[in-house]
Each structure stands twice: as C-alpha cells, then as structure tokens.
Amino acid sequence: MLMKRFFAFAAFTLLLMGCKNTAPLLPTISGKAGEVLVVIEKNDWDGQLGEDVRGVLADEYPFLPVQEARYSVANVSHGGFIEMFQVHRNIVYFDINPQAVSTGVKFMKDKWATPQCLILVSAHTVEMADSLFLDKADMIVETIEQAERERVITTCRKYENRAVYQKVSEVFGGSVHVPSGYKLRKISQDFAWISDDKQYTTQGIFVYRYPVGKDDFTMENLVKNRNRMLKDNVPGMFEGTYMITGTYWTPQTRFLKYKGRDFAETHGMWEVEGDFMGGPFVSHAFYSPDGKYIVVADAWVYAPKYDKRQYLRQTESLLYSWEWVKEKEN
C-alpha cells in the first residue's frame, strides 16, 4: 500500500511539473477570411490616421474585373475591445501613449487566439502612429496576406485530397496540395488540370512545364508560353474556343522568394477566345530541380455571379503549398 501511494504521488508530481511547462491552450480565431479588425479610438478612426489605415487595408484588390477592397475592415475602440474581439483572426492595434517606453511596429502571432495575426503600432502621438503605419504599410499588408494563406494551407492539409498530389507529382516531381473538392480533370506528360467545380463557381489550378529557353521569366515569354499551353489543353464550351490570357489588363510579373523557393509571380486576367467568359488568374513559374524545365502552377477563378476576391485568395494560397517529392520525403 505504501509503494502504491508513493507511485501515485510521483505520477501526480510529474503531472504538475508537466502542466507548469505547458503553454495555455488558446481559443480558435473568429471572423471571416479577409477581415481585419482595427483597434483605435473613434476620433482617430474618423481623422487622418483612420483615413490612411483604410487607404491601405481597404485599397483595391489587384487584378479583379470589378473593384473589391483588399480586406473587409472594421474598427473598435480600446474600451470596446472585449474578449469577443480579442480572438479575431487579424488585428491591427494602435497604442498611442505619450509615456510609451518604446515605439514602432511589432508583428506578433497567437496573442489571444490561434492562428492569429496581431500587428501592434506603438507611438507617442497620432501623427507618429500614422507615420509608422504608412512606413510599414507594405509589410503590414504582406503579413496579413501570409497569415491568410497559411490558414488556407493548414485547412487544405487537414482535408487534403492526397490522390491529386500523388498523381501530379508522379509526372512533374512535385505538386500543389489541394483540399477535398478539387479533382484531377486532366493530366499528360506536360499538363495537369485540377479544379473544384460547383454550380456557379470554378476554382482551378493548372500545372504545366516546358523546356528552358531564353529569357524565360520575362512577362512576355511567360504569357506567350501560357497561351500556347492553354490553347492546346483548355478548350472552351464551343468548338474552336479555348482559354487565353486577356489583353484588356496588361499582366504584371514580379519576382518573389518563399521558403527558399524563387519564382516569378504573374497576375492577370484570363478569357476564352471566341466566347464571353473570363476571370482573374495568378501563376508561379520556377525551375525544375534538374534545371531542364520551367514549371508553372497557375490558379484561376470563374465566378460570374459573385465577388471574386476570396475565391482567388483561396486558390492562390494553394500555389504556396507547392512541394517537391524529395522535400516531402525529407
């Protein structure tokens, strides 16, 4: 009996020690995708600071056929920032205090909930807060955007259609990860078509490759090769029609690096030659591991009855999940 009590006490002690070293469990975030909560006093929200914050966060989302704000922005005062708001997914918090020990912009994760993005702007004056915010505007937008992407990818991994990754990677040596609902519609030695087709919307991803040439990553050559691949592989509803890159909006290309992978990102609009269909797209172009091919992962949306911001953001996020088989094995 004495030995039993000893072991029971020892187990209880170890449990207590483990609890002391365990971080408290955080609640799950609230709010809809694409929402940002700004914690700021009403006078400041109605003044120049609030106008500049809205100008950045609610700026026009690029490359959509109709104007849509980048984020849906709401505000709450410090006194109203109660527990129900503290668990919001994306928070920009203004701490304006003449006695503040330190000033600047801090980027924080999982302060009150998970997976949460918190951006803290500390300043002595309203004017200083405005200057700090505008100075870091690009980084603030990219931080929130990346938080939104990571949430999509996490959900995708949780509910992944693993068969798609397996079949596409067998041909290309890698693939994006897609959630259930996405199906592999077509695959050949140089082209794969993945899509989530619903009654009124389609979210699609193309994966294709072509041999390395000259000036492969200029916008002109990326679009030229895109049009060639789409004409050969993506027919429209009627005979002689096919998907191409739209020319009304000139596509734009920039070079990015994400988790060690360099790629050329191209934003633009797609349309169907000989028909009246279209929508936004974004593509990532990069070298294959052996350096012989340009591989392109291309996300696009068709949603004629709905706003397209969130559909495109969801599908674009999947491009960031690209993983080579060798990376997956390691």
Order of alpha helices (4+ residues) and beta strands (2+ residues): alpha-beta-alpha-alpha-beta-alpha-beta-beta-beta-alpha-alpha-alpha-beta-beta-beta-beta-alpha-beta-beta-beta-beta-beta-alpha-beta-alpha
